[in-house]
Amino acid sequence: MATMKLGKTGIETNKNGFGALPIQRISQDEAVRLLRKALDGGISFFDTSRVYSDSEEKIGLAFEGRRQEVFLATKTMAKTPEDFWKDLETSLKLLKTDYIDIYQFHLPKVCYKPGDGTGMYECMVEAKNKGLIRHIGFTNHSLALAHECIDSGLYETLQFPFSYLTDTKEMELINKTKENGMGYIAMKALAGGLLTKSKAAYAHMSQFDHVLPIWGIQRKSELDEFLEYVSQPPTMTEEIKKIIEEDRNELKGEFCRGCGYCMPCPEGIVINTAARMSLLLRRSPSQRLLEEPAQAMMSTIDKCTECGLCMTKCPYELKIPDLLKKNYEDYKSVLGGQVSIG
């Protein structure tokens, strides 16, 4: 089994982390079975959030009585100390634990620091001193905030998107966290479903010893892939290099990562799905993408006024109105061709 250490936290775990956002979409019984199968198969790191509806509750049920076998990371979107303590109390109760291994600020608009007037970082320190949390983390999609977080020296982990599509600017974060002894928790390691070769994604991640990918897992078939990598971890080969190069060539340039920072749209457009529909149809085909609800969702693109609000919030500086129009034209072309996909 290939293990890694998550920066200065001292957490040593398998290179497969379990991203527990998707389990909110399945039943409680299904989720508990999936989580227990993951743990029994060698996965020990589970990442969730207070805002992932019932994800924490399902994790708590799955691992009751087995707390010492797992590392639990969760997050708070609280903006006040009062809400911080409410979220932490709720998370501890639902996770059925008296401590959280990594407690993370979830997509904050600022990098919280001692004495900044918010009291938020002080809450983290107090929670740590009380033994309610063990390590302090930060999650974001903003490069500027990520750099500020690293430079502050206040955080033990950074959670940020990372895949083999990552560009040079984002790669700087990988090197910088390594230099500063921080653990890097990689979200969107499959680029929000655009990368379909998990073996290539894992092999790429294996080159960075402080990076822990958290794979978003919802189905047994998905879990089985990653459990196979517990005992037989993929390494970089010429074949995998070719796959990565082909994907990079196909997906280079402007494409939506699905982070949702652009939302909400004043016209009700689901930008983080609509702006990447062409890629979803081609790389993660599903018949539901052509059914009436999806058609209705895509038709809202006609309401775009090009106000530019979404572009001011996009961390990747995408020309979103143009991207929406292009995706809608591609989508109508697929519909007009009466294409049926699996």
TIZA-949947 format. One record per atom (N, C-alpha, C): residue in one letter; x, z, y. Coordinates in steps of 0.1 Angstrom, whole numbers, padded with zeros to 4 digits, always signed. Each point is the difference from the previous one (the first is absolute). Layout:
// TIZA-949947
AXZY;...
***
This chain:
// TIZA-949947
M+0008+0000-0012;M-0008+0000+0012;M+0009+0000+0012;A-0003-0009+0010;A+0008-0001+0012;A-0007+0010+0010;T+0008+0009+0006;T-0005+0009+0010;T+0008-0002+0013;M-0006+0006+0010;M+0006-0001+0014;M-0003+0013+0007;K+0009+0003+0010;K-0002+0011+0009;K-0005-0004+0013;L-0010+0006+0005;L-0007-0003+0012;L+0007+0006+0012;G+0012-0005+0004;G+0007+0005+0012;G+0004+0015-0002;K-0001+0007+0011;K+0004+0014+0000;K-0011+0009-0006;T-0011-0005-0004;T-0011+0008-0005;T+0004+0007-0013;G+0009-0007-0007;G+0004+0005-0013;G-0010-0004-0011;I-0011-0007+0004;I-0010-0004-0010;I+0007-0011-0009;E+0000+0002-0013;E+0005-0010-0009;E-0012-0005-0008;T-0002-0013+0000;T-0012-0005-0007;T+0003-0014-0005;N-0009-0005-0009;N+0001-0014-0004;N-0002-0009+0012;K+0006-0012-0001;K+0000-0010+0011;K-0015-0005+0003;N-0009+0003-0009;N-0014-0004+0002;N-0007+0012+0006;G-0005-0002+0012;G-0009+0009+0006;G-0014-0005-0001;F-0010+0009-0001;F-0014-0004-0001;F-0007+0001+0013;G-0004-0012+0006;G-0007+0000+0012;G-0015+0002-0003;A-0006+0011+0005;A-0013+0004-0005;A-0011-0004+0010;L+0002-0009+0009;L-0011-0005+0008;L-0010-0008-0008;P+0004-0008-0009;P-0010-0008-0008;P-0009+0008-0009;I+0004+0012-0004;I-0009+0007-0010;I-0013+0005+0007;Q-0001-0001+0013;Q-0013+0004+0006;Q-0010-0011-0003;R+0004-0011-0005;R-0010-0011-0003;R-0005+0001-0015;I+0005+0009-0008;I-0005+0001-0014;I-0006+0014-0002;S-0007+0001-0011;S-0007+0012-0003;S+0010+0012-0003;Q-0006+0012+0001;Q+0009+0012-0002;Q+0006+0000-0014;D-0008-0003-0010;D+0005+0000-0014;D+0011-0010-0001;E-0002-0012+0005;E+0010-0011-0001;E+0013+0004+0007;A-0001+0006+0012;A+0011+0004+0007;A+0008+0011-0007;V-0007+0010-0005;V+0007+0011-0007;V+0007-0006-0012;R-0006-0009-0008;R+0007-0006-0011;R+0012-0007+0004;L-0001-0008+0011;L+0011-0008+0005;L+0012+0009+0004;L-0003+0010+0008;L+0010+0009+0005;L+0007+0007-0011;R-0007+0005-0010;R+0006+0007-0011;R+0008-0009-0009;K-0004-0013-0001;K+0008-0009-0008;K+0013-0003+0007;A-0001-0001+0014;A+0012-0002+0008;A+0010+0011-0002;L-0005+0012+0000;L+0009+0012-0001;L+0006+0000-0014;D-0008-0002-0010;D+0004+0001-0014;D+0011-0011-0003;G-0002-0011+0008;G+0010-0012-0002;G+0013+0001+0008;G+0001+0011+0008;G+0013+0002+0007;G+0000-0001+0015;I-0012-0003+0006;I-0001+0000+0014;I-0003+0014+0005;S+0007+0005+0010;S-0002+0014+0004;S-0002+0001+0015;F+0001-0011+0008;F-0002+0001+0015;F-0013-0007+0003;F-0009+0008+0007;F-0013-0005+0004;F-0003+0002+0015;D-0003-0011+0006;D-0002+0000+0015;D-0014-0003+0003;T-0006+0008+0009;T-0014-0002+0004;T-0001+0004+0015;S-0013+0002+0004;S-0002+0004+0014;S-0014+0006+0001;R-0001+0009+0011;R-0012+0006+0002;R-0011-0010+0003;V+0003-0012+0005;V-0010-0010+0004;V-0003-0010-0011;Y+0006+0002-0012;Y-0004-0009-0011;Y-0012+0005-0008;S-0010+0003+0007;S-0013+0005-0006;S+0002+0011-0011;D-0003-0003-0012;D+0001+0010-0011;D+0013-0001-0008;S+0010-0007+0005;S+0013-0002-0007;S+0006+0014-0003;E+0001+0009+0009;E+0006+0013-0002;E-0008+0008-0011;E-0013-0001+0001;E-0008+0008-0010;E+0003-0005-0014;K+0001-0013-0002;K+0003-0006-0013;K+0013+0004-0005;I+0010+0001+0009;I+0014+0004-0004;I-0001+0015-0004;G-0007+0008+0008;G-0001+0014-0004;G-0006+0002-0013;L-0010-0007-0004;L-0007+0001-0013;L+0010-0005-0011;A+0007-0010+0003;A+0009-0006-0011;A+0011+0009-0003;F+0006+0007+0009;F+0012+0007-0002;F-0002+0016+0000;E-0012+0004+0000;E-0002+0014-0001;E+0006+0006-0013;G+0009+0010+0002;G+0007+0006-0011;G+0013-0007-0003;R+0003-0011+0008;R+0013-0007-0003;R+0007-0002+0014;R-0002+0009+0009;R+0006-0001+0014;R+0015-0002-0001;Q+0007+0008-0008;Q+0014-0001+0000;Q+0006-0013-0005;E-0008-0008-0006;E+0005-0013-0005;E-0001-0011+0010;V-0006+0002+0012;V-0002-0010+0010;V+0005+0003+0013;F+0003-0010+0008;F+0003+0001+0014;F-0012-0006+0008;L-0006+0008+0009;L-0011-0005+0007;L+0003-0002+0015;A-0003-0011+0005;A+0002-0003+0014;A-0014-0004+0006;T-0004+0006+0011;T-0012-0004+0006;T+0002-0001+0015;K-0010-0003+0008;K+0002-0003+0014;K-0012+0005+0008;T+0003+0002+0013;T-0011+0004+0010;T+0001-0010+0012;M-0012-0003+0004;M-0001-0008+0013;M-0005+0009+0011;A+0001+0013-0002;A-0004+0009+0011;A+0008-0002+0012;K-0006+0002+0012;K+0006-0002+0013;K+0001+0014+0007;T-0006+0010-0005;T+0001+0013+0006;T+0004+0011-0011;P+0006+0011+0004;P+0003+0010-0009;P-0012+0005-0008;E-0011+0001+0006;E-0012+0005-0007;E-0004-0009-0011;D+0000-0013+0002;D-0003-0010-0010;D+0011+0000-0011;F+0013+0002+0004;F+0011+0000-0009;F-0003+0011-0011;W-0003+0012+0005;W-0002+0011-0010;W-0013-0002-0008;K-0010-0007+0005;K-0012-0003-0008;K+0004-0010-0010;D+0007-0010+0003;D+0004-0010-0010;D+0009+0006-0011;L+0009+0008+0004;L+0009+0006-0010;L-0007+0009-0009;E-0009+0008+0005;E-0008+0009-0008;E-0009-0009-0010;T-0006-0010+0005;T-0008-0009-0009;T+0008-0007-0011;S+0012-0005+0004;S+0008-0007-0010;S+0005+0010-0011;L+0004+0012+0004;L+0005+0010-0010;L-0012+0003-0009;K-0012+0002+0005;K-0011+0003-0008;K-0003-0011-0010;L-0001-0013+0005;L-0004-0011-0008;L+0011-0003-0011;L+0012+0001+0004;L+0011-0003-0009;L+0003+0012-0010;K-0008+0011+0002;K+0001+0011-0009;K+0015+0005-0001;T+0006+0002+0012;T+0014+0005+0000;T+0002+0009+0012;D+0010+0008-0001;D+0003+0009+0012;D+0012-0005+0008;Y+0005-0012-0003;Y+0010-0007+0008;Y-0001-0015-0002;I+0005-0007+0011;I+0001-0014-0001;I+0015-0004+0002;D+0005-0009-0009;D+0014-0003+0000;D+0004-0007+0013;I-0007-0010+0004;I+0003-0007+0013;I-0013-0001+0008;Y+0000+0006+0012;Y-0012-0002+0008;Y+0004-0009+0012;Q-0008-0010+0002;Q+0004-0011+0009;Q-0010-0002+0011;F+0005-0002+0012;F-0008-0005+0011;F-0004-0014-0003;H-0013-0003+0000;H-0005-0013-0005;H-0003-0009+0012;L+0009-0010+0002;L-0001-0010+0011;L-0003+0005+0014;P+0008+0010+0004;P-0002+0006+0013;P+0004-0011+0011;K-0005+0002+0012;K+0003-0009+0011;K+0013+0004+0007;V+0005+0012-0003;V+0013+0005+0006;V+0008+0007-0011;C+0013+0002+0002;C+0008+0007-0009;C+0000+0015+0005;Y-0007+0008-0008;Y-0002+0014+0004;Y+0014+0007-0001;K+0002+0008+0011;K+0013+0008+0001;K-0003+0014+0005;P+0009+0009-0002;P-0002+0014+0005;P+0000-0001+0015;G-0009+0008+0006;G-0001+0001+0015;G-0006-0012+0007;D-0006-0009-0008;D-0006-0012+0007;D-0014+0003+0006;G-0005+0012-0002;G-0013+0004+0006;G-0012-0002-0010;T+0003-0007-0011;T-0012-0002-0009;T-0001+0012-0010;G+0011+0006-0003;G+0000+0011-0010;G+0000-0005-0014;M+0000-0013-0002;M-0001-0006-0014;M+0012+0003-0009;Y+0012-0003+0006;Y+0012+0003-0009;Y+0001+0015-0003;E-0003+0008+0010;E+0000+0014-0002;E-0009+0004-0012;C-0011-0007-0001;C-0009+0003-0012;C+0007-0003-0013;M+0007-0011+0000;M+0007-0004-0012;M+0011+0011-0004;V+0007+0005+0010;V+0010+0010-0002;V-0006+0013-0005;E-0011+0004+0006;E-0007+0012-0004;E-0005-0001-0014;A-0006-0012-0004;A-0005-0002-0013;A+0011+0001-0011;K+0012-0006+0004;K+0011+0001-0009;K+0006+0014-0001;N+0000+0007+0011;N+0005+0014-0001;N-0010+0009-0008;K-0012-0004-0001;K-0010+0008-0008;K+0000-0005-0014;G+0008-0010-0004;G+0000-0005-0013;G-0011-0009-0004;L-0008-0004+0010;L-0012-0009-0003;L+0005-0014-0002;I+0011-0004+0006;I+0006-0013-0002;I+0015+0001-0002;R+0006-0009-0006;R+0014+0001-0003;R+0009-0010+0009;H-0006-0011+0003;H+0008-0010+0008;H-0009-0007+0010;I+0005-0004+0011;I-0007-0006+0011;I+0003-0015+0001;G-0011-0008-0001;G+0001-0015+0000;G-0007-0006+0012;F+0002-0013+0001;F-0005-0008+0011;F-0004-0014-0005;T-0012-0005+0002;T-0004-0013-0004;T-0003-0009+0012;N+0003-0013-0001;N-0003-0008+0011;N+0001-0015-0003;H-0004-0008+0009;H+0002-0015-0001;H+0008-0005+0012;S+0002+0009+0010;S+0007-0003+0012;S+0015+0001-0001;L+0008-0010+0002;L+0014+0001-0001;L+0006+0009+0010;A-0005+0000+0012;A+0005+0009+0011;A-0002+0014-0004;L-0012+0004-0005;L-0003+0014-0004;L+0009+0004-0012;A+0001-0010-0009;A+0008+0003-0012;A+0015+0004+0004;H+0005-0008+0009;H+0014+0002+0005;H+0001+0014+0007;E-0010+0003+0008;E-0001+0013+0007;E+0000+0011-0010;C-0008-0002-0010;C-0001+0011-0011;C+0013+0002-0006;I+0007-0010-0004;I+0013+0001-0006;I+0010+0007+0009;D+0000-0005+0013;D+0010+0005+0009;D-0002+0015+0004;S-0013+0004-0002;S-0003+0014+0004;S+0007+0010-0009;G+0002-0004-0013;G+0006+0009-0010;G-0010+0011-0004;L-0012-0002+0003;L-0011+0010-0003;L-0007-0002-0013;Y+0001-0012-0005;Y-0008-0004-0012;Y+0009-0002-0012;E-0005+0004-0012;E+0007-0002-0012;E-0003-0013-0007;T-0012-0006+0003;T-0004-0012-0006;T-0006-0009+0010;L+0001-0013-0002;L-0007-0010+0008;L-0008-0009-0010;Q-0012-0002+0003;Q-0008-0009-0008;Q-0004-0012+0008;F+0005-0012-0004;F-0001-0012+0008;F-0001-0012-0010;P-0007-0011+0004;P+0000-0011-0009;P+0014-0005-0004;F+0001-0004-0012;F+0013-0006-0005;F-0003-0008-0012;S+0004-0013+0000;S+0000-0009-0012;S+0011-0010+0002;Y+0001-0009-0010;Y+0010-0010+0002;Y-0003-0011+0010;L-0011+0002+0007;L-0003-0008+0012;L+0005+0006+0013;T+0004+0012-0001;T+0005+0008+0012;T+0010-0008+0008;D-0002-0001+0013;D+0010-0007+0008;D+0012+0009+0005;T+0008-0006+0007;T+0013+0006+0004;T-0003+0013+0008;K-0010+0000+0009;K-0003+0011+0008;K-0004+0012-0008;E-0009-0003-0010;E-0005+0010-0009;E+0011+0005-0009;M+0009-0008-0004;M+0011+0004-0009;M+0009+0010+0007;E+0001+0000+0013;E+0008+0009+0007;E-0005+0014-0003;L-0013+0002-0002;L-0005+0013-0003;L+0005+0005-0013;I+0001-0009-0010;I+0005+0004-0013;I+0014+0006+0001;N+0009-0008+0007;N+0014+0005+0002;N+0001+0012+0008;K-0009+0001+0010;K+0001+0012+0009;K-0005+0013-0006;T-0010-0001-0008;T-0005+0012-0008;T+0011+0004-0010;K+0006-0009-0006;K+0011+0003-0010;K+0011+0007+0007;E+0004-0005+0012;E+0011+0007+0008;E-0003+0014+0004;N-0013+0002+0002;N-0005+0013+0005;N-0005+0009-0010;G+0002-0004-0013;G-0004+0009-0011;G-0015+0001-0002;M-0008-0009+0006;M-0014+0001-0002;M-0005-0008-0012;G-0010+0005-0006;G-0007-0007-0011;G-0009-0011+0006;Y-0001-0011-0006;Y-0008-0011+0005;Y-0011-0003-0010;I-0012+0003+0004;I-0012-0003-0009;I-0006-0014+0004;A+0001-0009-0010;A-0003-0014+0003;A-0015-0003-0003;M-0008-0001+0011;M-0014-0005-0002;M+0000-0015+0000;K-0010-0006-0005;K-0002-0014-0001;K+0011-0007-0006;A+0005+0005-0011;A+0011-0006-0007;A-0003-0013-0006;L-0013-0003-0002;L-0005-0013-0004;L-0006-0008+0011;A+0003+0004+0013;A-0005-0007+0012;A-0015-0001+0000;G-0006+0011-0003;G-0015+0000+0000;G-0007-0009-0010;G+0007-0003-0011;G-0006-0008-0010;G+0005-0015+0000;L+0008-0003+0010;L+0005-0014+0002;L+0011-0003-0010;L+0007+0010-0005;L+0011-0001-0010;L-0006+0003-0013;T+0001-0010-0009;T-0007+0002-0013;T+0010+0003-0012;K+0012+0000+0003;K+0010+0002-0011;K+0006+0014+0002;S-0006+0010-0007;S+0004+0014+0002;S+0014+0002-0005;K+0004-0007-0010;K+0014+0001-0005;K+0010-0003+0010;A-0003-0011+0008;A+0010-0004+0011;A+0000+0011+0011;A-0012+0005+0003;A-0001+0010+0010;A+0008+0013-0004;Y-0002+0004-0012;Y+0007+0012-0005;Y+0015-0003+0000;A+0005-0011-0005;A+0014-0003+0000;A+0006+0000+0014;H-0007-0005+0009;H+0004+0001+0014;H+0002+0014+0005;M-0010+0008-0003;M+0000+0014+0004;M+0012+0008-0007;S+0003-0004-0012;S+0011+0007-0007;S+0013-0001+0007;Q+0002-0009+0009;Q+0013-0001+0007;Q+0002+0011+0011;F-0011+0008+0003;F+0001+0009+0011;F-0003+0014-0006;D+0011+0008-0002;D-0002+0012-0008;D-0008+0012+0007;H-0002-0002+0013;H-0008+0011+0007;H-0014-0004+0003;V-0004-0012-0005;V-0013-0006+0003;V-0010+0002-0012;L-0011+0006+0002;L-0010+0002-0010;L-0013-0008+0003;P-0002-0011-0008;P-0012-0007+0002;P-0012+0007-0005;I-0011+0000+0007;I-0013+0005-0005;I-0009-0012-0002;W-0002-0003-0013;W-0009-0011-0004;W-0014+0004+0001;G-0008-0008+0007;G-0015+0003+0001;G-0006-0004-0014;I-0005+0010-0007;I-0005-0002-0014;I-0014+0004-0001;Q-0008-0010-0006;Q-0015+0003-0001;Q-0004-0003-0014;R+0007-0009-0008;R-0004-0004-0013;R+0010+0004-0011;K-0004+0002-0012;K+0008+0003-0011;K+0011-0011-0002;S-0004-0013+0002;S+0009-0011-0002;S+0011+0000+0010;E-0003+0005+0013;E+0011+0001+0010;E+0009+0011-0004;L-0006+0012-0004;L+0009+0011-0004;L+0009-0003-0012;D-0006-0008-0009;D+0008-0003-0012;D+0013-0008+0004;E-0001-0008+0010;E+0012-0008+0004;E+0011+0010+0004;F-0004+0010+0009;F+0010+0009+0005;F+0005+0010-0010;L-0009+0004-0009;L+0005+0009-0011;L+0010-0007-0008;E-0001-0013-0002;E+0010-0007-0008;E+0014+0001+0007;Y+0000+0000+0014;Y+0012+0001+0007;Y+0006+0014+0000;V-0007+0010-0004;V+0005+0013-0002;V+0011+0000-0010;S-0003-0006-0012;S+0010+0000-0011;S+0009-0012+0001;Q-0005-0011+0006;Q+0008-0012+0001;Q+0001-0005+0014;P+0007+0006+0009;P-0001-0003+0014;P+0007-0014+0003;P-0007-0009+0006;P+0005-0013+0003;P+0012+0000+0010;T+0010-0008-0002;T+0011-0001+0009;T+0001-0014+0005;M+0008-0002+0010;M+0001-0013+0007;M+0007-0010-0010;T-0007-0011-0002;T+0006-0011-0008;T-0002-0013+0008;E+0007-0011-0005;E-0001-0013+0007;E-0015-0004+0000;E-0007+0002-0011;E-0014-0004-0001;E-0008+0007+0011;I+0002+0013+0001;I-0008+0008+0010;I+0005-0004+0014;K+0012-0003+0002;K+0005-0005+0014;K-0007-0013+0003;K-0003-0008-0009;K-0007-0013+0002;K-0014+0003+0004;I-0007+0009-0007;I-0014+0004+0004;I+0000+0005+0014;I+0009+0009+0003;I+0000+0006+0014;I+0002-0011+0010;E+0010-0009-0002;E+0003-0011+0009;E-0012-0009+0002;E-0007-0003-0010;E-0012-0009+0000;E-0011+0007+0009;D-0002+0013-0003;D-0010+0007+0008;D+0003+0001+0015;R+0013+0003+0002;R+0004+0001+0014;R-0002-0014+0007;N+0003-0011-0006;N-0002-0013+0006;N-0014-0003+0003;E-0009+0005-0010;E-0014-0003+0002;E-0007+0009+0010;L+0005+0012+0002;L-0006+0010+0009;L+0008+0002+0013;K+0010-0008+0002;K+0008+0002+0012;K-0009-0003+0012;G+0004+0005+0012;G-0008-0003+0012;G-0011+0011+0002;E-0010-0004+0007;E-0011+0009+0003;E-0010+0002-0011;F-0001+0012-0005;F-0011+0003-0009;F-0004+0014+0002;C-0013+0003-0003;C-0005+0014+0002;C+0003+0008-0012;R+0006+0012+0003;R+0003+0010-0011;R-0012+0009-0003;G-0011-0001+0007;G-0011+0008-0003;G+0000+0014+0004;C+0009+0004+0010;C+0002+0014+0003;C-0012+0006+0008;G-0008-0008+0007;G-0012+0004+0006;G+0002+0006+0014;Y+0012+0000+0005;Y+0003+0005+0013;Y-0008-0007+0011;C-0004-0013-0002;C-0007-0008+0009;C-0015+0004+0002;M-0004+0008-0010;M-0015+0004+0000;M-0002+0012+0009;P-0013+0002+0004;P-0011-0009-0002;P-0001-0012+0010;C-0006-0011-0004;C-0002-0011+0008;C-0013+0001+0008;P-0001-0002+0013;P-0012+0002+0008;P-0011-0009-0005;E+0003-0011-0007;E-0010-0010-0005;E-0003+0003-0015;G+0006+0010-0006;G-0004+0004-0013;G+0008-0008-0011;I+0010-0008+0004;I+0008-0008-0010;I+0009+0010-0008;V-0001-0002-0013;V+0009+0008-0009;V+0013-0007+0000;I+0008+0002+0010;I+0012-0008+0002;I+0010+0001-0011;N+0002+0013-0005;N+0011+0002-0010;N-0004-0006-0014;T-0012-0005-0002;T-0003-0008-0012;T-0001-0015+0004;A-0007-0003+0011;A-0003-0014+0004;A+0013-0007+0004;A+0010+0007+0005;A+0012-0007+0005;A+0010-0003-0011;R-0004+0004-0012;R+0009-0003-0012;R-0008-0006-0011;M-0012-0005+0002;M-0008-0005-0010;M+0006-0011-0008;S+0006-0009+0007;S+0006-0012-0007;S+0010+0005-0010;L+0009+0009+0003;L+0010+0005-0009;L-0007+0008-0012;L-0011+0007+0003;L-0007+0008-0010;L-0006-0010-0010;L-0006-0011+0005;L-0006-0010-0009;L+0011-0006-0009;R+0011-0002+0005;R+0011-0008-0007;R+0008+0009-0009;R+0002+0013+0004;R+0010+0008-0007;R-0007+0011-0008;S-0012+0005+0004;S-0007+0010-0007;S-0015-0005-0002;P-0002-0011-0007;P-0013-0006+0000;P-0011+0009-0006;S-0011-0001+0006;S-0012+0008-0006;S-0012-0007+0005;Q-0010-0002-0009;Q-0012-0007+0003;Q-0008+0007+0011;R+0002+0013+0001;R-0008+0008+0010;R+0004-0004+0015;L+0012-0006+0001;L+0005-0005+0013;L-0008-0012+0005;L-0008-0006-0009;L-0008-0012+0004;L-0015+0003+0000;E-0004+0012-0003;E-0014+0004-0001;E-0005+0003+0014;E-0014+0002+0001;E-0006+0001+0013;E+0005+0011+0009;P+0003+0012-0005;P+0005+0010+0009;P+0013-0004+0007;A+0009-0007-0008;A+0013-0004+0005;A-0003-0012+0010;Q-0009-0009-0003;Q-0003-0011+0009;Q-0005+0006+0014;A-0009+0010-0001;A-0005+0006+0012;A+0011+0007+0008;M+0009+0006-0007;M+0011+0007+0007;M+0009-0011+0007;M+0003-0011-0007;M+0008-0010+0006;M-0007-0007+0012;S-0013-0001-0001;S-0007-0007+0011;S+0000+0007+0013;T+0004+0013+0000;T+0001+0008+0013;T+0011-0005+0008;I+0009-0008-0006;I+0012-0005+0008;I-0005-0009+0011;D-0012-0006-0002;D-0006-0008+0011;D-0002+0008+0013;K-0001+0013-0002;K-0003+0008+0012;K+0012+0004+0008;C+0012-0004-0006;C+0012+0004+0007;C+0001-0005+0014;T+0002+0008+0010;T+0001-0003+0014;T+0014-0002+0005;E+0009+0002-0009;E+0015-0001+0003;E+0003+0010+0011;C-0006+0012+0000;C+0003+0010+0010;C+0014+0005-0001;G+0006-0001-0011;G+0014+0004-0002;G+0002+0015-0003;L-0011+0008-0001;L+0002+0014-0003;L+0007+0002-0013;C-0003-0008-0010;C+0007+0002-0013;C+0015-0002+0001;M+0004-0010+0008;M+0014-0003+0001;M+0008+0011+0007;T-0007+0008+0009;T+0007+0011+0006;T+0003+0011-0009;K-0008+0000-0011;K+0002+0011-0010;K+0007-0004-0013;C+0003-0013-0001;C+0007-0004-0013;C+0015+0003+0001;P+0005+0008-0010;P+0014+0003+0000;P+0009-0011-0004;Y-0006-0011-0005;Y+0008-0012-0004;Y-0001-0011+0010;E-0007+0002+0012;E-0001-0009+0011;E-0005-0014-0004;L-0010+0001-0009;L-0007-0013-0005;L-0009-0005+0011;K-0002-0014+0000;K-0009-0006+0008;K-0014-0001-0008;I-0007+0012+0001;I-0011+0002-0009;I-0011-0010+0001;P-0005-0003+0013;P-0011-0010+0001;P+0004-0013-0007;D+0012-0005+0002;D+0004-0013-0007;D+0000+0002-0015;L+0004+0011-0004;L+0001+0003-0015;L-0014+0001-0006;L-0009+0006+0008;L-0014+0000-0005;L-0006-0014-0001;K+0002-0008+0010;K-0006-0013-0001;K+0006-0009-0011;K+0013+0001-0002;K+0006-0007-0011;K-0005+0005-0014;N-0002+0013-0001;N-0005+0005-0013;N-0014-0004-0002;Y-0008-0001+0010;Y-0014-0004-0001;Y-0001-0014-0004;E+0008-0009+0006;E-0001-0014-0003;E+0004-0002-0015;D+0011+0007-0004;D+0004-0001-0014;D-0011+0005-0010;Y-0007+0011+0005;Y-0011+0006-0008;Y-0011-0010-0002;K-0004-0006+0011;K-0011-0010+0000;K+0003-0012-0009;S+0013-0004+0000;S+0004-0011-0008;S-0001+0004-0015;V+0004+0012-0004;V-0002+0004-0014;V-0015+0001-0004;L-0008+0005+0009;L-0014+0000-0003;L-0006-0014-0001;G+0004-0008+0009;G-0005-0014+0000;G+0004-0008-0013;G+0011+0004-0005;G+0005-0006-0012;G-0006+0005-0013;Q-0009+0010+0002;Q-0007+0006-0011;Q+0010+0005-0011;V+0011+0006+0005;V+0010+0005-0009;V-0004+0013-0007;S+0001+0002-0012;S-0003+0012-0007;S+0013+0007-0005;I+0002+0012+0004;I+0012+0007-0004;I-0003+0013-0008;G+0010+0004-0008;G-0003+0011-0010;G-0002+0013+0006;
***
